[in-house]
Amino acid sequence: MTLSAPAARVPLFPILLVNLIGTLGFGLVLPFLVFLVTAWGGNALIYGLAGATYSAFQLVGAPILGRWSDRIGRRRVLLVSQAGTLLSWLIFLVAFFLPRTPLLEIESPIAGTFAVTIPLVVLFAARALDGLTGGNVSVANAYLADISAPEDRAANFGKMAVASNLGFILGPALAGVLGATALGESAPVLGAAIISLAALLVIARWLPESVPCALARMPERPNVRKVFGQEQRDCFELKAAAKLSLRQLLRLPSVPRILVIFFLVMLGFNFFYVTFPVHAVQELDWSLTDTGIFFTVMGGLMVIVQGPVLARLSRVVSDRALVTAGGVALAGGFVLFDSRNVVTIYLGVALLAAGNGVMWPSVLSVLSEAAGSVYQGAVQGAAGSLGAVASIVGLTAGGVLYTTLGAGIFAASAGVILLSALMGLTLGGPAGSPVAGPGPRA
């Protein structure tokens, strides 16, 4: 007989704070990263590869950390993941104090002209370590699914998205302040390290375990002490210790389709994120301030939609319907970016914020519901791997497509998102019904 302790109500604030701190740290460094890469000898290709390095190593690390979190608990894995992030920022910081000695110089009509210097090698090592231990997002999503009631799941994922967007809004602003200090460009990286340390302390001090019967060690074999009531454990969740192969994972009802939707949304957004800043500078003749205002407005609108708006909608509209409706609005927003009119572009921002604000948390909600309580970590880890693949493809292919399609790349993004919205119609049963429950098919 398997006994299970009742799950106590776990507050949302600690996991939301961990997510906010994590994105705030990355948001601190993001505005400076392209300038650092070029100052250390790289070019646009090296900048894209630096981003792809994180995603490539996350592709390896995320599913492993996800499975571990199913077996030993989310909190322990989040501690490991956050410690890896902290160490990666410290390694990144070391690069500022190394000589910019070229190890290799390249001149190519395709790759351009760049030099591989010692600081660049250290930067790539830091991004690789952060990616390898970068299970923060997928394990945090599994944690949130553990502690959320079914009727609150979509709204809670909306709150998680709000925390992420706040980090990306506050991070660049704080980076500008730190960058103006005597420490210069190293200050934001030092700030990111301090923020990561703060996240580690929050997890260690205030984040309770969300899997009450996670196996800290193998249960003790029966012995005479059991007769006298000594060394008795309240619960064992041996099912959670089982490994789930990729084939078994893909046999979970609805999971393959949701993972495809997850991949398509990530791919469409990566096309947009890698090309819009270039489009804004080259075609729209925007300044750095103009581009910063654009992304700040977009993030602010998403906070509004993913907070109070989604909380109300999720009570009366099914997640499946929100995935489809949000995807259509998001695709419409991307189409409007193929314009030189500022009003039209900001109308696209409003549609993007509205569409993504309801679609993305709803995708995460149906994914967590399909995973059930046993396989959250494994499924979220697989989603993290797919997200990494989408980032690699989007970051590398997006720039190439922009050179041939120009602003037409936004129509390609819209098409990818629209396809994911149409796939949302195949999820679950009729609107309002939950996605099919967990468990491998026979």
N, C-alpha and C positions, 0 to 999 in steps of 0.2 A: 504493500500500500504506500502511495506517495502522499505525504502530507505537505501542505503548502500554507505558509503563514499569510494572513491577510495583508494586503498591501496598504500601508498607511498613506494618507494623503500627503503628497510631496509638493512643496511650493514651487511655482514656476520661476520666481525671481532669480535664484542662483544660476540656473542653466541659461536664462536670458542674459544675465550679466556676463557669464563666461563667453557667450556668443558675441555680445557687444564688444567686450575687451579684445577678443580675437580679431574681429574685423577692424577695430580701431587701430590695432598694431599694424596691420597690413596697409590700412588707409594712410597711415603716417608716412610710409616709405614709397607708396605707389607714385605720387607726383614727382619724386626725385629719381626714380629708378632709371628712366630712359636717359636722363642727363648723366647719371653715374656710369652707365654702360658706355656711352659715347666718350666720356672723359677718360675712361680706362682703356680705350682703344677699339671698342666695338662699334657696330653700326645697327641699322634697323633689323637686319637678320639676326644678329646676336641678341638683340633685345627680345625678339620673338622667341628665340631658342631658350632664353632664360626663363620666360614664362612657361614654355612647353616642357622644360626640365622638371619643374615642380609637378606638372600634370602627369608626366611619364612615370615618375617615381610614386606618385599618389596612386597610379593605376596598379602598382604592385602592393603598396602598403594598405590601402583602404579596405580591401576585402579581408585581409588577414586580421587587421585590428577589429573589423566588424564581427568576425567570427569569435575572436577572443572575448569581445564584450558580451556575447551571448553566454559564454562559458564562465568567465571570472568576474563579470560585472562591468557596467558602463563606467563607473567612477574610476576604477583602476586604469582602464584603458585611456580615459580622458587625461589622467595624470601623466601617463607615458607619452601620449601625443603632445600635450602642452609642454612637457619637459623637452621634447624634441624640437618644438618650435622655439623655445627659449634658447636652446643651444645653437640653433641655426642662426638666430639673430646675433649671438655673440661671435660666431664664426664670420658672419657678414661684417661685423664691426672691425674685426682684425684686418680685413682687406684695405681699410683706409690707411693703415700704418705700414703697408708693404710697398716696396719699390715697383714702379710701373714698367718693369723690364719686359720687353716683348719676347715671348717664347716662340711665336710663329707669326709671320706676316703673310697676308693673303691679298692678292689682287685678281679679281675675277669679274668678267662682264655680267655674270649671273648673280653671284653672291656679293659683289661689290668689294670695296677695299676696307680691310680691318686688320687689327693685330690682336692676337691672343696674349694677354699679359697676365702676370701673377695675380693681381687683384681680381681679374675676370675669372680665373680658375677657382679662386676661393669663393667668389660669388656663386658660381655654378655648384660648388660643393655644398654651400649653405642652402641653396634652393633645393638640391637633391635630398638633403637630410630632412628639410621641412616637408617635402612631398612624401617621403617614405614614412614619416610619422604623422602625416597630415590626415589622420582619421577624425579630426575634431568635428567636422561638419556632419559626417555620416553617423558617428557615434552619438553626437548631440541630438541629431534627428531621432535616432533610436531611443535615446533617453526620454525625449519629449513625448514620443509615442507611448512609452511605458507608463508615464504619469498622467496621460490625458484620457479623460472619459470620451467615449465615442462621439457624443454630441458636441464636445468642446474641441475635438482634434483639429479641424480646419482653422478655427479661430486661434488656437494656440500656435499652429504653424505660421499663421499670419503675424502673431506677436514675435515669433522668432525672426521672421523676415524683417519686421520693423527694427529689431535690435541690430540686425546686420546692416540695414540701410543707414541707421543712425551712426554706426561705426564708420561707414564710408563717407558720410557727410561731415562728421566731426574730425576724422583723421586728416584729410588734406588741409583743413583750416588750422589744426594744431601743428601740422608739418610746416606751414608757412611761418608760424611764430617761432618754432624751434630752429628752422633753417636760418633765421635772421640773427641767431645768437653767435657768440664767438666760436662755438664748435662747428658751425657751418653745416655741411651736408651730412656729417656724421651724427648730428644731434637727433634727427628723426629715427635713425637706426637704433641709437642708444635708447630713445624713448620707446621704440617698439619692444626692445628687450625688457625694459622696466615694466611695461604694460603686460608682457607675457609672464613675467614673474608674478605680477598681481593676479593674473588669471590662474596661475598654478596655486597660489595661496587660497584663492576663492574656492577652487575645487577641493583642496585638501581640508579646508576649514568648514565650509558651509554647504557643500554639495553632498547630499545623502545618496546612498546607493539606490538605484531605481529597480534593480532586480533583487528582490528580498532573499532569494534562495540561490544566488550565484555561488559557485563552488570556489571557496578560497583554497581548499585542499580536498583531497579525496576523503569521503566519509570513512570513519573508523569501522573496522571489521567487528562483528559481534564478539563480545567477551563477557566475563563474569561481572564486570562493573555495571553492565546494562541492567543486570538483575536488581542491583541496589539503587538504580536511578542515577548513576553517575555518568558523566560524559555523554549525556543524551542530547541529541540535536532535535530542533523543532521541525525542520523541514529539509528535504533534499529534492532538488530539481534536476534529476539525472537526465531528463530529456534535453535540457539545455546544453549538456556536455557533448551531445552528438554533433558530429561534423556534417555539414550539408554540402554535397557536391554541387557543381554548377548545373549539372543535368537535373538533379532533384530540385534545385532552386527554380529552374525554368519550368518545372512542372507544377509549381504552386499556382492555383487559379488566379488569373488576371495579371500576375506579376510580369510575364514577358511583355504584354502590351503596354503596361504602365512604364516599364523600363525603356521601351522604344519611345514613348512619349517624352519621358525624362531626357533621353538622349537628343531628340529632335529640338526640344526647347532650349537645351544648353547649346546645341550647335548653332541655332538661329541667333541666339544672343551673342555668342562668340564672334560670329560674322560681323554683327553690329558693333561690338565693343572694339574690335581691332581695326575697323575701317572708319568709323564715324569721326574720331579725332583727326585722322588724315584728311578726310573729306571736308571737315570744318575749316582746316587751315588752308588746304590747297584750292578748294572750290568755293567755299563761302567766305574766305578771307577773314575768318574769325581770329581774334587774339586769344591768348591763354586765359584772360579774364572772361571772355565770351564763352569759351568752352567750359570753364569752371562753373559759370552761372548755369549753363545748360544742365550739367550733371547734378548740380545742387538742387535745381528745380525738380529734376526728374526724381532724385532721391527723396525730396520732401513730399512730393505728391504720392510716392509709393508708401511712405510712412502713414499718410492719411488713409489711403485705400486699404492697406494691409492691417491697419489698426481698427478704428471704429466701424468703417464701412464693411469690411469682411466679417467682423464679429456679428453684425446684424444680418448680413446676407446668408451666412452659413447656417443660421437658425431656420431659415425658410426655404433655402434653395439647396439642392443636392450638390455634393462635390463634383459629380459627373457633369451636371449642367454648368457649373462654374468653370470647369476645365474647358468646355467647348465655347461658352460665351466669352470667357476671358481670352482664349486663343484667337477668336475672330477679331476682337477689339485690338489685341496686340499686333496682329498681322496688318490691320488697317493703319496703325500707328507707324509701322515700318515703311509702308508704302508712301506716306506723306513726307518722309525724310528726303525723298528724291525731289526736292524743291529748293529754290533759292529764296523763297519768301519766308521771313522770320515768323510771321503769324502762323503760316501753314506748318512750319517745323514745330512750333510750340503746341499747336493742336495735335500734332503727332506725339509729342511728349505726353500730353494729357491722356491720349488713347493708350500709349505704351504703359503709363503708370496704372491706369484703370485695368487694362487687360492683364498685365503681369501681376498686379496686386491681388487679383482674385484667382488667376490661373495657377501660379506657381505654388502657393500654399495648399491649394486643392489637390495638385498633383502629388505633393508630399503626403497629404492626408490619405488619399486612396492607396498610395504605396504602403504606408504604415499599416493601414487596415488590412490590406491583402497579406502582409507579412505575418500578422498575428503577434502573439506575445513571445513565442519561442524563437522565431527566426528574424527578429528585428535587425540585429546586428549584421547578419549575413546578407539580408536583402539591402539594407542601407549601404553596406560596404560595396555590393555589386553596383548599386546606383552611383556611388562615389567613383568607382572605376569607369563606368560609362561616362560620367561627367568629365573625368580626366581625358578620356578618348575624344570626347566632343571638344574639349579645350585645345587639345593638340591639333586636331583637324581644323578647328575654327581659326586658331592663331596662325597656323602655317598656310592653309589654303585661302583664308579670307583675304590676306594681303595680295596673293597672286590673282585671285578673282577680281579684286578691285582694280588692278592694273589693266584688266581687259574689259570689265563690265562698267567700271566707274560707279556712279550712283545707282546703277542697276543692281548692285549687290544687295541693296535694301529690299528690292523686290524678291530676290532669292531668299533672303531672311524671312520675308513675309510668307513665301510659299512653303518653307519648311515649317513655320509655326502653324500655318493653316492646316497642313497635313496632320500635325499633332492634335489640333483642335477637332478635326474630323474623326481621328482615332478615339478621341474622348467619348464619342457617341457609342462606341463598342464596349465601354466599361460597364460591368455590372448588369443589372436588369433595367427596368424602367426607371425614369428619373425619380429620385427620392429613395431608391432602394440602395442598400449598402453593397459595396463590392463583395464578391464571394469570399468566404472565410478562408483561413490558412489551412495548410495541410497538403502533402503531396498527393497527386492523383494516383488512383490505383492502376 
